[in-house]
Amino acid sequence: MTRGGPVVTALAVWLTSAGCGFGDDGSETVSQEEYARQADAICLDTQIAIEGLPKPLTFADLGPYARRYAPLLEKQVTRLRELQLPEGREQPARRLLDEYESTAETWHAIAGATKARDQRRLRELLADSQERTLAIRELAQQLDLQVCEPQT
């Protein structure tokens, strides 16, 4: 799902902040606004990569898609975990990371289920992914994130 306004806004934020060095300054938290800027820039990178994947049109396409999608989520989680947590919202930020990580694991399992042609397991995993998507969207809203939500 591409959302023009927030994506364009996030791209502008990313372009202006790309060289600013958001490294650890010794504090354990950053402002909510700074966290949202940094997280949305990371999520935008992931969105662009995901949009470049061929969309699965058949059951046979789902496995290759899942094998490429899951590592993109893992890379996003790794990058997001490097950020300092937003002041006063550390708990939702940690939960967001955990949900993303679990979503990546689910997509690895989806790849396995398609390879094994286990349609029952595949349905379960796709339902799990949808539930995680809803949780991620809710957490992203709590954190005032404009871009960080799963694409599938």
C-alpha positions as CSV (number, residue, x, y, z in Angstrom):
1,M,0.0,0.0,0.0
2,T,1.5,3.2,-1.1
3,R,0.4,6.5,0.5
4,G,1.6,9.4,-1.5
5,G,1.4,12.2,1.1
6,P,3.2,10.5,4.0
7,V,5.7,8.8,1.7
8,V,6.6,12.1,0.1
9,T,6.8,13.7,3.5
10,A,9.0,10.9,4.8
11,L,11.2,11.1,1.8
12,A,11.7,14.8,2.3
13,V,12.5,14.2,6.0
14,W,14.9,11.4,5.1
15,L,16.7,13.6,2.5
16,T,17.2,16.4,5.0
17,S,18.3,14.1,7.8
18,A,20.4,11.6,6.0
19,G,23.7,13.1,6.8
20,C,22.9,14.4,10.3
21,G,24.6,11.6,12.3
22,F,21.9,10.3,14.6
23,G,24.4,8.3,16.6
24,D,24.2,7.5,20.3
25,D,25.0,10.7,22.2
26,G,25.0,8.9,25.6
27,S,21.3,9.3,26.4
28,E,18.9,6.4,26.3
29,T,16.0,8.2,24.7
30,V,15.3,10.8,22.1
31,S,12.4,13.1,21.5
32,Q,9.3,11.5,20.0
33,E,9.6,13.7,17.0
34,E,13.2,12.7,16.4
35,Y,12.4,9.0,16.8
36,A,9.5,9.3,14.3
37,R,11.7,11.1,11.8
38,Q,14.4,8.4,12.0
39,A,12.0,5.5,12.1
40,D,10.0,6.7,9.2
41,A,13.1,7.2,7.1
42,I,14.1,3.5,7.8
43,C,10.6,2.3,7.0
44,L,10.6,4.3,3.8
45,D,13.7,2.5,2.6
46,T,12.0,-0.8,3.3
47,Q,8.8,0.3,1.6
48,I,10.7,1.2,-1.5
49,A,12.5,-2.2,-1.5
50,I,9.2,-4.0,-1.0
51,E,7.5,-2.1,-3.8
52,G,10.3,-3.4,-6.1
53,L,9.4,-7.0,-5.4
54,P,7.2,-8.8,-8.0
55,K,3.8,-9.2,-6.4
56,P,2.7,-12.8,-6.0
57,L,-0.1,-13.6,-8.3
58,T,-0.3,-17.3,-7.8
59,F,0.4,-19.8,-5.0
60,A,3.7,-20.7,-6.7
61,D,4.7,-17.0,-6.6
62,L,4.1,-16.7,-2.8
63,G,7.2,-18.7,-1.8
64,P,9.7,-16.7,-3.7
65,Y,8.0,-13.5,-2.6
66,A,8.1,-14.5,1.1
67,R,11.8,-15.5,0.8
68,R,12.6,-11.9,-0.4
69,Y,10.1,-10.1,1.8
70,A,11.2,-11.6,5.2
71,P,14.9,-10.5,4.9
72,L,13.7,-6.9,4.1
73,L,11.7,-6.9,7.3
74,E,14.7,-8.3,9.2
75,K,16.9,-5.6,7.9
76,Q,14.3,-3.0,8.9
77,V,14.1,-4.4,12.4
78,T,17.9,-4.4,12.8
79,R,18.1,-0.7,11.7
80,L,15.1,0.3,14.0
81,R,16.7,-1.5,17.0
82,E,19.8,0.8,16.5
83,L,17.6,3.9,17.2
84,Q,17.3,5.3,20.7
85,L,13.8,4.9,22.0
86,P,11.3,7.7,22.1
87,E,11.1,9.5,25.4
88,G,8.0,8.4,27.3
89,R,7.1,5.9,24.6
90,E,9.7,3.2,25.1
91,Q,7.2,0.4,25.7
92,P,5.2,0.8,22.5
93,A,8.5,1.2,20.5
94,R,9.8,-2.1,21.9
95,R,6.5,-3.8,21.2
96,L,6.6,-2.4,17.6
97,L,10.0,-3.9,17.1
98,D,8.9,-7.3,18.5
99,E,5.9,-7.3,16.2
100,Y,8.0,-6.6,13.2
101,E,10.4,-9.3,14.2
102,S,7.6,-11.8,14.6
103,T,6.2,-10.8,11.2
104,A,9.6,-11.5,9.6
105,E,9.6,-14.9,11.2
106,T,6.0,-15.5,10.0
107,W,7.1,-14.7,6.5
108,H,10.0,-17.2,6.7
109,A,7.4,-19.8,7.8
110,I,5.2,-18.8,4.9
111,A,8.1,-19.5,2.5
112,G,8.5,-23.0,4.1
113,A,4.7,-23.7,4.0
114,T,4.6,-22.9,0.3
115,K,7.6,-25.1,-0.4
116,A,5.9,-27.9,1.6
117,R,2.6,-27.2,-0.2
118,D,0.9,-27.1,3.2
119,Q,-2.1,-24.9,2.5
120,R,-3.6,-25.3,5.9
121,R,-0.5,-24.0,7.6
122,L,-0.2,-21.3,5.0
123,R,-3.7,-20.1,5.8
124,E,-2.8,-20.0,9.5
125,L,0.4,-18.1,8.8
126,L,-1.3,-15.5,6.6
127,A,-4.0,-15.0,9.3
128,D,-1.1,-14.5,11.8
129,S,0.5,-12.0,9.5
130,Q,-2.8,-10.0,9.2
131,E,-3.2,-9.9,13.0
132,R,0.4,-8.6,13.3
133,T,-0.3,-6.0,10.6
134,L,-3.1,-4.6,12.7
135,A,-1.0,-4.6,15.8
136,I,1.8,-2.8,14.0
137,R,-0.5,-0.2,12.6
138,E,-1.9,0.5,16.1
139,L,1.6,0.8,17.6
140,A,2.7,3.0,14.7
141,Q,-0.2,5.3,15.4
142,Q,0.7,5.5,19.1
143,L,4.2,6.5,18.1
144,D,3.1,9.1,15.5
145,L,4.8,7.2,12.7
146,Q,3.6,8.0,9.2
147,V,5.4,5.3,7.1
148,C,6.1,2.4,9.4
149,E,3.6,-0.3,8.7
150,P,3.9,-3.5,6.9
151,Q,3.2,-3.6,3.2
152,T,1.6,-7.1,3.1
